[in-house]
Amino acid sequence: MIPLSFGFPAILFGLLALPVIWWLLRLTPPRPREEIFPPLRILARIVRQEETPRKSPWWLTLLRLVMAALVIMALAEPVLNPREATPTQGAALALVVDNGWASAPDWDRRVATAGRLIADAADKPILLAFTAEMPNAEIGPFDATEAQRRLAAAAPRPVPPDRPAIFARVSEAMRSMPETTVAFLSDGLAAEGDEDAFAALLSGNAAGLVWAEPDRLSAIGVRDSRNLTDGFSFTAIRPQTDTAVRQVVAAAFDDRGRRIAETTLAFEAGESETEGVFAIPFELRNDFAWLDIAGEDHAAATRLLDENARRRRVGLISQAEAGSGSAQPLLSPLYYIRRALEPFSDLIEPASADLAEAIPQILEQKPAMLVLADVGTLPQGAREKLIEWLEDGGTLVRFAGPRLAAAGNDEELLPVRLRLGERAMGGALSWTEPQAVSEFPPAGPFADLPSPAEVTVSRQVLAEPTADIVERTWAALADGTPLVTGAPRGDGTLVLFHIAPEATWSSLPISGSFVEMLRRLTQLSSNQGRIDAANAGNAPALPPYRMVAADGTLTAPGPDARPLATGTPAPVTLENPPGFYGSEEGMVAHNLLAPDAVLAPLARPQTGLPVTRATYAFDEAVDMKGPLLAAALLLMALDTLAMLWMGGAFSRRRRQPGQPRAAAGAAVVLLAGGIALAAFAAPALAQDDAAQDTAVDDEKAIAAISTTRIAYVLTGDAAVDSLSRSGLQGLSRFLADKTALEPGAPAGIDIERDELAFYPLIYWPVDAEAPMPSEAALARVDAYMRNGGTVLFDTRDRYAPGLDGAASPSTQRLRDMLANINVPPLEPIPADHVLTKTFFIMPEFPGRYAGGPLWVEASLDAENVENRPVRTGDGVTPIMITANDFAGAWAIDSSGNPLLPTVPADPMQRAYAFRAGVNIMMYVLTGNYKSDQVHVPILLERLGQ
């Protein structure tokens, strides 16, 4: 059956007239052929019988019938692959779309499906909400045109949907509307709180439910990873409804994006999770920066790895057992240390019991951490090598014992001075009871670990009280005496447990806290790409560094990303999306899937409302009216040519002098007319469009010169352009409040075609994802700057430098653009530049970010301070460059509240950012008039005389 429908099927009754048309055409013979009178030629043919056709040829009649049938069918407005309108109840539509990470692979299909629902709603009010957007995002109601525009601007997010919050907002909005059809376009995966969320959504003013979900759930994600002794292991999961046998390839990448390992994962029938292993040396495993599942274009398929995933090499030395076994392993100084470190580190031990040989043997294997269990005095040669290794970045962990207690104080290899001997508690000759462990100090590496309430200590070595003993105490007993002390030594770290490593002095070695403390120290031992746990408590949050996009790729932080709080696990939200937080010197991985995550299918809620099921698909309906009319016009042209041929227009004959070629001319005119009709009068439409575009351009020009307006460059990214518009609106309002200037609404300009001369200042947010401007557009920008205009380039990457020290993508894009423009020499704005005092006194120019310099045109005589005490440059600098995200700091909502936080979160930073914008605007409009202030003291002195 052909999938074809007609908009006006009644017109098809016109096909019944085809027999009548056939009869009329058969009775209409072709026009007689015209011949020039040749007497001899007529006489030569007199013997033959001349015949004139009485009827049209059958083939010409058939051609005309087909042409008539095509016109009739075109007027009936046929549609190939028609779709049925989704039946909806009620007088309004509430469209809720899941745009979390699971919607990324087939997002285009979801948008097409949502677009059809909006089109079917016609003139009904429409609520449009996305479950992975900010809670304060506007949801309507909108008309169909505005809803389609907002749908086109939406994009998938690398976070899970927040259905309870969004459903509550939609339900509240529905209460003030007539009966509403709720259309939910789900990603097919269940989340916590879905049952209550659906109950709240459908309990309102709902008249029906349109339910759409994917035909098949097949996403594969990585939920955890483990760097084990025999390889790097990780767990991949898939939806529980996907029960087919599947094989996929997983790859590991280093911090430069190079693929350094890959492995194959196999899901057996009915399995929803499987284990993958990279069986390669741990030196290569320690270079892993992230894992990725090939072919999975979503954020859950990317697993980020920080220093917690690196496996360290740890050396163990004890004078009691090096190179020999032990008859009583539980009393061995290294027994509990081995058991605690084996799961997450590679342990090495010397073959010799002699410390002079054992320590160099271990150091030659370049361990990240070295543990000395009850080691007393060290040989001088080994001691020097140990100190050198420690100061070069190693981590030395020492445990007390009888040998250490009897040895003298070695200040270079002990974090604190010790008292000779040891302290015994709870014995027959002791007045004190065994002491418990108190809460871990907030400044130490164990700050976020729970206090081991079950642990007691009966013996310890005591530290001498000093002024810095509190700073160096990482764990203490209930009476305040140190249990663990630590201190830096060069680039390394020195740690001392004031108890023995076996269970004779305390119960700590046989507790779970002992394992966690050694794990934390092992993580502390790495020297590259880490954030010291000891310093983590001093910083309240880590700035976003590299984020995971919705398609699983790494990208620069977006405008919604905020610093990540340390110390406690943070959920994945739009403010803290998955990605790396920190800087090149140290990063923390914030991953999408939790270690216990499962991908459960979403069940359709049970409701008494009428339910309509919909599927995700593109609209494949094709309007056949145009092609049918084009075919009819083509047949009309063929009919014309046939009539000319039958009339003798193309016969080879002589023409009398002075006689025009009427038939040939007519053929050319008719053929040209047919081609013009087949093109649907395109030239005339083009002229109308050109006239309309000219009128629009004139209106824009008049609006641009009627008032002073600040322009911003349209990048094509809806989020960036919206933030630029909001930012310049905020600056314009501040200018109107604080100065005599009342700017008009900000103007978004397309540098490829819009006139630039109307605007004194153009704000250009540099976006690496935007298309590279053409050479003609850059030439127009160059001419604009030469003729007195100023362009403010904002790379917005103050806290987003490139990997491995390279320039960020935005900075690299700016360099590529400026390479085609005549840029003057630039310098960070000097302290005495006129721009620093145009309106406010501004020592620096912060935006959403602080600390980045503002680059301006260098002064001609910048070094001669005496002759030019106020640097004016040559008029006004044509170019300014910043990385501080001015628009992000200026952006406000309709109520005047800021849209984005400042980094760092200083309430005065936003005020300074607005002042910086005022100075820039006043400087662009007034030039260097403020440079005359240097003469004010001399003028006042002369007036006083």
N, C-alpha and C positions, 0 to 999 in steps of 0.2 A: 504494500500500500504506500502510495507516494505521500509524504508528510507535507500537505499543501492545504491552506485555508484561504478564504476570501473575505475581505472587509465588507463588500457589498455583493453578496452572492446573487441578489435579484437581477443584477445587470447581465448575468450569464444567460438569462432567457433570450437575450439578443442573438445568441447563437442559433436560435430557431429560424432567424431570418436569412441564414446562409443559403438555403435552397432558392429563395426568391432572388437573392443577389446573384446566384449562379445563373438563373434563367435570364435576368436582365443583362448580365455580362455576355452571355452567349448570343443574345440578340443584337448586341452592339458591335458591329464589325469595325476593324481598324480603319483609320482614315485612308482614303485612296492615295496611292503613290502619285506624286507629281512628276511629269516628264516634260522636258523641253521638246517642242515640236520638230522632229526630224523626218521629213517626208520619206527619204529613202529607207530609213530604218523601219518605218511603219509598213512600207511596202514589202520589205524583206520578211516581215513577220505576219503578213496578211493571211498566209496559208494556215497559221495556227489559230486556234480558238482562244480568245482572250476571256479570262474569268476573273471576277471580282469576288472576294470572300463574302459570304452572306452572314457568317457567325465568327466570333472571336475564337482563336485557337484554344484547345482544352488546357494547355499548359499555362497560358496567360490568365485564363479564368481561374485555374487552381491557385496561381500566385496571388491573385486579388482576393480570393476567398480566405487564404491563409492570413493575408494582411488584415482583412476585416476581423477575423477571429482573434488575432493578436491584440487589436485595439480594444475589442469587447472585453477580453480577459484582463487587459491592463486597467481598464476603467473599474473592474470589479475588485481592484487592489489585492492581488494574490500575495500570500506570504508562504515562503518555503520553510519547513521545519518550525511551524508555529508553536508557541508556548501558550499554555492556559494561564490566565490570571489566577493568582493565589486567592482563594476565597477568604475574605476577612469579615468578621462581624464587628459591629460597633461603628462609631463615628470618628475614631482616632486610631493611630498606630504607635505602639511602643516597640522600637527596634533595638534589641540588646545584642551586641556582637562580642564574642570572645576574641580578643586580640593579644592573648598571651603568647608564650614561646611556641606552644604546640600548633598555633595557627599560621606560623611563618611559611611552611612548605607549600601550602595551597591557598595563600592569602588572596591571590587574584580571583580564584573561584568564589571565595566568600564575598569579596567586594561585588562581583557580578551578581551573585544571588541577592545580596542586600539591595543593590541598585534596582533589581526587578521588583522587590517588595515595595520600595519607595515609589517607583513608577506606578505600581498597581494601586497605591493609596491615593493617587490623584490629588484632589484638593483637600484631603484630610489633614489635620494637624499631626505632626510626627515628633515623637520623642526618640532621640538617637543617642545611645550610650555605649561606651566601650568598657569592658570589665578590667582592662589593664591600663587605665589612664589615671591621672591624678584625681583624688576624691572631689576636688572643687571644679572639675571640668564642666563646662556648660552642656546641658542635655536637651534644651529646648523648652517648649515645643517650637518646631521649625516648619516652614512650608517645604514643598517637595524640592524646589530649586536649591534652597539653602542646605537641606539634608543631603542632597547629592554632592554638593560642594564639600561639605564636611566629611562625607564618606570618602571622597577621592583624596582628601588630605590625610586620612588616618593611615596608620602603619602598624605592623605587629611589633610587640615589645618583648624583650628578653626576660620577662618576669612572669610568674604565675598570675592568673586572673584573681581579682578580689571581688568575687561575686556578692558576698553579703553586703558590702558597703554600697556597691553600684545598684544592686537590686532594691536596697532600702530607699535610695534616692529616686529611682524610677517609680516605685510604689507610692512614694509621697507625692511626686508630680502627677501621677494618675488620678489622685483623689480630687484634684481641681479640674479634671477634664471629663468629657462624656465617656460612655462605655468604650473601652479601648481593647483592641486586639494586641496581644503581646506576642511578638516574634523574637524567638531566641535562636541565634546562630552559634552553636556551641563548638568547642574544639574536641568534644568527645571524651575528655578525661575528667574524672571526679576530683574534687578538692574538699578540704575540711569545711564543714558548715553549709554544704550545698542544700541539704534537705530543708533546714530552717530558712535558708535564703529564698528557695523557690516558694515555700509556704508564704513568706512575707510578700513576695512579688505578686503571686496570683490571688492573694486574699483581698486585694484592693478592688479597683473598678474594672476588672478584667472581664471581657466578653468572650474571649476565645484565645487559643494558643496555637501559634505556628512554630513547629519544632523542626530544626534543621541540624543535622550532624553528619560527620564524614561517613562515607560508605565503608571505609576500612581504616582502622587505626594501625599504623605501622612504624611510628617513631621509635628510634633507639637512642637511649641516653646512657651516660656514664655517671654512676652515683658515688663511687669511692675509689680509692687507690691505696696500694700498700707496697712499699719498697722493701721486699723481703731478702733473705739471704740468697736464695737461688734465682731471683728474678723480680721484675716489677709486675705486680698483680693488680688487676682492677676488675670491677663488676659492671657489666652492661645489662641494662634492663629494657624491656619492651612492654607494650600494653598486654594485659592479661587476656584480651580477646584475640590476639595475634598468635595462633597456634601452629602456623605452618613452619616447615623446616627452612631455615634461612642461614646464609653465611654472609658476613660483612668483614671489611678490612678496617682495622684500627691503626692509627699512626701516632707517633710521638714526635714532637717538634721541640727545638731548642729556642732560646730567647731571641734568636735572629730569624726565626721562621723556617729553619732548615729541617727537613724530614730526616731523622736519624735512626728511626726504627719503625717497624710495622709488624703486625701479627694478624691472624685470621680468627674471627669469632664465629662459633657455630651454635645456633639455637636449634635444639631438637624439638620435635613435635610436642606441643603442649608446654614447653618451657618458657617462662617469662623473664628469666635472668640467666646469665652465663658468666664464666670467669675467663679473662684474657690474661696472658702472661707475655712480657717481653724478656726473653731469656738472653740477656746481654750483660757484659761486665758492669759492675756498679759505678765505675768511673763514667761510663756513658749514661747510665741511668740517672746519675746526679746532674746531667745536663738537660733533663726533661723540663720543659717549661709548660707544656700543655699537651693533652691527648685529644684526638679528634676521630670520630667515626666517619669514614668516607661515605659520601652520598647522602648524608643527613644534614639538611640545611636548616638547622634550628639550634638554639642556644644550649639545649640539654646534651647535645652530642659533643660539646667541648668541655673538657675538665681541666681547670687551671691547677698548676702545681707551684707551691712556694717552697720555702726552706723546710717546711715540715715534711715534705715528700723526699727530701734528700737523705741518702743513707750515708752515715759517717763511718770512718775507720777509727776504731778506738783501741788503744794499746793498754794492756793490763800488766802491772808489775807488782810483785810481792816478794819480799825477802824470804818469806816462810816457805814458798813452794815453787819458785820459778824453775821450770825445766823438770819438775818431779811431781809424782802423784802424791795423794794424801790418803792415809788410811781412814781418816774421819772427815769426809767431805763437808759435812755440815759445819765443822769448825774451821774450814779453810777460809782465809781472809777474802778470797776472790769468789767463793761459791755463790753468794747471793748477788754479787755484782754481775757475774756472768749471766745468771738467770734473769736479771732485770734488763740487761743490755742486748742480749741475743736477738730478740724479736725485731729490733729496728736498727741494728748497727753490725758492722763486720769487726769481730774481735780478733786481735793478734796478740801473741804472747812470745816472750823471748825464749830461746833454747838454753840460755845460760842463767845460772843463779847468781853470777857475779854482776853486781850493779855496773861496774866499769864496762862490761861487755853488753849487758842486757839493755841499758838505756840507749846507747848508740844503735844497737840492732833495731830497736823499735822506731827510733827517729828516722832511720834510713827509709822506712816504709811510709813516711809522711802521714802520720795519723792526724785526724782532726782534734782528737781529745786523748789525753793520757791519764790513766788512773794509777796512783801509787797507794797501795793498801798497806798501811803501817810500815812505811819506809822511813828509817831514821836518817843518819848522816850519809850524804852522798859523796862518792869519790870526786876529786876536784875536776878531772877531765870530763866526766859524765855530767857534773853539775854545770859546767860552762856551756856544754852543748844543750843542756836542758833549758838553761836561761835564754840562750839565743833563740831556740825554737819557740819558747813562750812569748818572747817579745816580738817575734815575727808573726804572731797571730794565733798561736796554739792555745788550747784550753787545758790546764793542768788541774786535776781533781785529786786531792789528798785526803786520806782517811787516817784518823788517829789510832793509836794503839800503844802498847808498852814501849816499842822502839822509838816512836815519835815523841812520846812523853819524856823519855830519858835523854833525847838529843837536845842540843842547844838550839837557840832561836836563829833561824836562817831567814833574815828579813826579806831577801830576794825571792825566796821560795815559800813564804808563809804570808797570808793576807793580813795577819795580826800578830802581835807579840804574845807568846804563851808563857804561862807560869810553869815552872818546873814541876814535874810530877803530875798526878791525876787526882780527880775528885771522885770519891766514892759516896753513894747515897743509899740508904736503906739497909746497910749492914748492921752487924751486932754492935760495932763501935761507932756508929754514926747516929747523930741526932736528927738527921733529915730523912724524909721519905723520898722514894723515886719521883722524879718530876715529870709532869706531862708537857706536851708541846703546845705552845700558845699559837694564836693566829699569826699567819705569815705576814711580814711587813708589806705594805702596799708598794714600796719602791723596789722590791726584789723580784727575781725571776719567778718565784713561786706565789706571786700575789693572788692569782686567780684560782689557786688550788685550795680545796677545803682543808681545814686543820685536822691532822690525824688525832682525833680525840682518844683513840685506843692505845696510842704509843706512849710508853714511859721510858725514861732514861735513868739508869742507876750509876753510870760512870761516864766521865767526860774529862777532857783537858780544858782548862780555863784560860781565857784571854785576859791580858792585862788591860785594865780600864784606860782608855785613851779618849781624846776629843772626838775622833772619827769612828769610834767603835759602833755607834748606832747606824751610821751610814753603811758600814761594811757588814752588818748583821743581816743575813738573808733568812734565817730561821732562829728562833729562840725558845728557851724553856719557859715554864710558867713563872719562875723566879727572875726572869730577865737575862739569864746567862746565855751566851751565844751557843747555838747548836750547829749552824752553818754560817761561815763567813766567806766573803769574796771581795776581790779587789782587782782592778785592771793592772796589767804589767805590759807596758808598751802597747802593742796592738792585740795582745792576748788577754786571757782571763785566768785568775788564780783562785781556786775554791778549796776550802778546808771543811770537812765534816769533823766536828770535835768529838766524835765517837768512833768506835771500831766498826769495821764493815761486817763483822759477824754478830750473831744475836746474843753475845755475852755481855755487852755493855748496855744494850737497849733492844727494844722490840721493833725499832724502825726498819732494820733490814728484812724483816719477815712481813712487812705491811705493804699494802698497795701504794701507799704514798711514796715509798722508797723507789718504786718503779717509775712513777710519774716525775719525781724529782730528778732522777738520772736521765729520763727522757728529755726533760726541759733543759738540762745542762748539755746534753748532746746536741739539741737544736741550737743552743747558744754557741756551739763550738765552730760553726761555719763562719768563714770570714768574708764571703762574697754574697751579694744579693740578699742580705738579711736585715731584719730589724731586731736589735738586741732586746730581749725580754726585759732586761734591767732598765731600759730606757722607754719601753712601751708604756709604762705607767705614767711617765711624765707628759706624754702627748695625749690629749683627750680624743683625737680622731686623726685618721690618715686620709689625705686627699685622694680623689680618684686619679688613677694613672693610665690604665688601659682597660676599656670596657669590652664585654662580649656583646656583639650586636645580635639582633633577633635571628639572623641567618647563621650564627655561630662563629663569625669572624671577629678578630680583635680590631677595635677602633678607638678613636679618641673619646674622652668623656663628653656626654651631651649636656645641654643646659640644665637638666633636672638633677644631675648627679650631685650628691653632697658627700662630705667626708664621712668615712666609716668609723664608728666608735669602736675602740679596742676594749679587750677585757672580757666581754660577754658576746656569745654568738648573736649575730644580727640577722633578721630575716631578709630575704631578697625582695626589694621593692624598687619602684622607679627612682626613689632618692638614693638607694644603695643597690644598683643593679649588679649582676655578676661581673666580675672583672678583677684586675689587680689594683690594690690601694697602697699608696706609699710613693716611692720615687725610685730612681735608678739605684740608690744606695740600699734600698730595702723595700720589699713588697710583701703584701699579704693577699692570698688568694681568697676570693669570695665567690663560691660556686653556687649554681642554681639548684641542683638536686642534693638533698640531704643524704647521708650515708644509709638511711633506712627507707628511702623513697621507693614507692611502687607506683606503677601507672595503671590505675584502676579505671574501668570504663564508667562513663556517666550514665546514670539511669534516668529515664524520662519520668518526671514527677507524675504521680497519680492525682488526677484532678477531675472534677465533674464538668469542666468546661469542654466545649467541642475542640478537638485537636486536629490540626492539619499538618501532615508531614511534608517536608521539602528536602530537596537534595542540592548539594553544591554543584553547580555546573555553569558554564558560560552560556550566554544567550546566543543560540545558533540560528535564530530566526532571520530570514533574508527577504527583504521586500522585493518582489519580482515586478513591480509596476514599471520601474525604469528600464530594466533589460527587455521587457516585452515591448515597450514603446520604441526602444532603440531598434529592436528587430523589425518592427512594423515600418519604421522610417527607412531601414535598409531595403526592405522589400519594395517600398515606394520608389526608391532610387532605381532599383532593378526594373520595376515596371516602366518607369520613364525611359530608361535606356532601351528597353524592348520596343516601346512604342516608336522611339526615334529610329531604331533599326528597321522596324517594319515599314516605316514611312519613307525609307530610302535616305535617311540623313547620313549614313556611313557608306553609301555606294560610291564607287569611283566613276565620276562623270565630269564632263567639261562644264565650265561655268561661263556664261556670257560676260564680256567685259562690263564692269560697272554694276553687276548684280551682286548684292551682299550675300554672304553665307548665312542665310537666315536659319536653316535647320541646325547647322553646326553651332551657331551662336546660341540658339535656344537650348541645345543639349548642354553646353557649358553652363548656361545660367541655371538650368534645372538641377544639374548635378551639384553645382555650388550651393544651391538652395537646400538640397537634400542633406549635404554634409553639414550645413549650418544648423538645420533642424536636429540632425543626429547629435550634435554637440550641445543641444539644449540652450542655444543662445548664450554660450559661455562668455563671449566678449562683452555683450551688454551687461551681464551680471558683474563681470570684472570691473566695468566702468562704474557701475553703481557702488560696488564695494570700495573702489578707489575714492569716489566722491565722499562716501561715508567716512572712510579713514581720514580723509583730509579735514572733514568737519570735526572729527574727534580730536585730531592733532591740534587744530586751532583752539578748541575749547581748553585743552590741556595747557597750551601756551598762555592763554589769557589767565587761567587760574594760577599758573606758576609765577607770573609777573605781578599779579594783583597784591600779593603779600609775600613777606620773606618766609621761605620754607626751607627746612633742612631735608636733604634727600638721602635715601639709602639705596644701595644696589640690591636688586632682586637676584637671589642665588638659585631659585628654583626649589629650594627646600622649604616647605611650608613652615616648619618649626623655626628655622633660622630667620625667615622673613617676618614671621609674626613677632618674634622677639625683638628684631630691629625696629619694627613699627612701634611696638609698645615702649621700647627704650627711648626713641626720639619723641614720642608723645609725652613721656615723663619729663624729659629735658625741656621740651617746649613749655610745659606747665610751670616748671621751676623758673625758666627765663621770664615768663610773664609775671610771676610773683616777685622776683628779686630785681628785675631790670625794667627799663622803659621799652624793651623789645617785646612784642607780642607776635610770635611766629604763628604761621598757619599750620595746618595739618601736615605731618611728614609726607613726603612724596616718594613712593617706590618707583625706581627707574630701571629700565632695561638699557644697559650701556651699548647694546648692539644697534638700537634704533632711536632711543629717546634723545631729545636735545638736553645737553648738560649745562649750557650757559645760563639757564634760569636760576641756578642754585649756587649760593656762595660756598657751601660746604656739602660734601658728599661723604657719607659714612659707608664704608665698604667692609662688611664682615667676610673675611677670607675663609672659604669653605673648600677643603680639599676634594670633597665629593662632587662639587659643582663642575659643570663643563668649563674647560679652559676658554677664556675669551678669545675671539678671533683677532687677527692682526689689525683689521679695520677698527674694531672696537677699542683696542689698546691705543691705536693712533688717535682716536677721538678723545680718549682720556688724556693722552699726552698734550694734545692741543688745548684742552680745557685747563690743564695746569699751567701751560705757558701763557695763557691769556688771563691769568689772575685767579683761577679757581683753586680750591684746596681740597685734597682727598685725604680722609682719615682712614687708613687701613688698620683693621683690628683682627689679628690672628687668633685671639681668644685661647691661647695655648700656654699661658704662664705656668701652669702646673701639668702640662702635657708635652714634655720633650720627647724626641724620637728615641727609639730603642738604640742601645749601644752608643749613646752620645750623639747620634745623628739628629739632623733637624727634624722637627715635627712635620707631618704632612701639610698642615696649613702654612707653616713657614716656608716649606719647599715650594708650595704653589705660589706664594707671594714672590719668591725669588724668580720663579719662571716668568711671572707676569712682568716684573720690573726689569727683566733682562731685555724686554722689547720697548721700554720707555726711557726717555732721557731723564734719568733721576739725578738731581744735584747731589753733591757730597752731603752726608748726613752725620749727625752726632746726637748723643743723648742730650736732652735739653739742659743747658747750663743753669746754674743757680741764679745768674743775673740776666737771663733772657727776659725780654719784655713779656713773653707769654706767662711768666710766673707772677706777674703783678698787673695784668690787664684789668681785672676787676677784684678778685680776691688775691691775697698773698698765698701762693701755692708752692711749697718746697718740692712736692712730688705730685704725680697725677695718677692716683689709683682708680681702678674700676671695680668690677666684681672681685677681681684678684688684686693683690697689692704686691709691690716690689719690682714690677717690670718697668723699664725706662720708657719714656716717650721720645721717639726719635724725630728730629726736625732738621731742616736745612742748616748746614754749618755756617756760622758767621764768616765773613770774608777775612776779618782780622781778629779771630777769636782769642789769640794769644796775647794781644796787646790790650791789657786791661786798663792801662792808664788813659790811653787815647779814646778807647771805646768802653766806658764803664757799664753801659747798658747795651747788650748785644741785640741789635735790631735785625740783622740779616739784610737782605735786599727786599724791603717791603714786607710781604707776608710769605711764609714758607708754603710752597705748593703741595707739600706732602708731609704727612704725619704717620707714624707707625707705632702701634702699641700691641701688647699681648694681654692686656688687663681686662678685656671684655667690658668696655664701657656700656654697651647696650644692656648687658645683663644686670649692671648696677642701676641703670636708669629705669628699667622696665617696671611699670606699675600697672595694676588692674584698674577697672572702672571706679573702684572705691578709693584709689590712691595708695593701696597697700603694695609693697614690693612683691614681685613675682619670684625672685630667686634670692638665696642667701649670699652674703659675701664670704669670701675665703681669704683670711680667717674671719670668724664671726665677730667683727668689731662694729658696734652700732654707729660709730663716727665715720667709718670707712665709706658708707653710702653717701653721707653728707659731703665728704671730701670729693667723691666721684661727681656729684652734681656741681660742686664748685668748679671742678676741673672742666666740665662741659661748658659752664658759663664763661670761663676764661678763654676756652678755645673759640667759642662763638663770637665773643667780643673782639678777640684778636683778629679773627677772619674778617669781621665787618669794619673794624676801625684801624687796623694796621698797627704801626709802631708809634702812635701818638704818645703813649705812656713813656717813651724814652726821654721825653723832655723833663721828666721828674728829676733827673739828675741835676738840673739847673735851679731847682727850687731853693736850696739853701743860699745860693749866691744872690738870687733875686730878693729873698727875705732880708739878707744882710744889707743890700743896697737900699731897700725901702726903709730899713731902720735908721740909716744915716740921714 
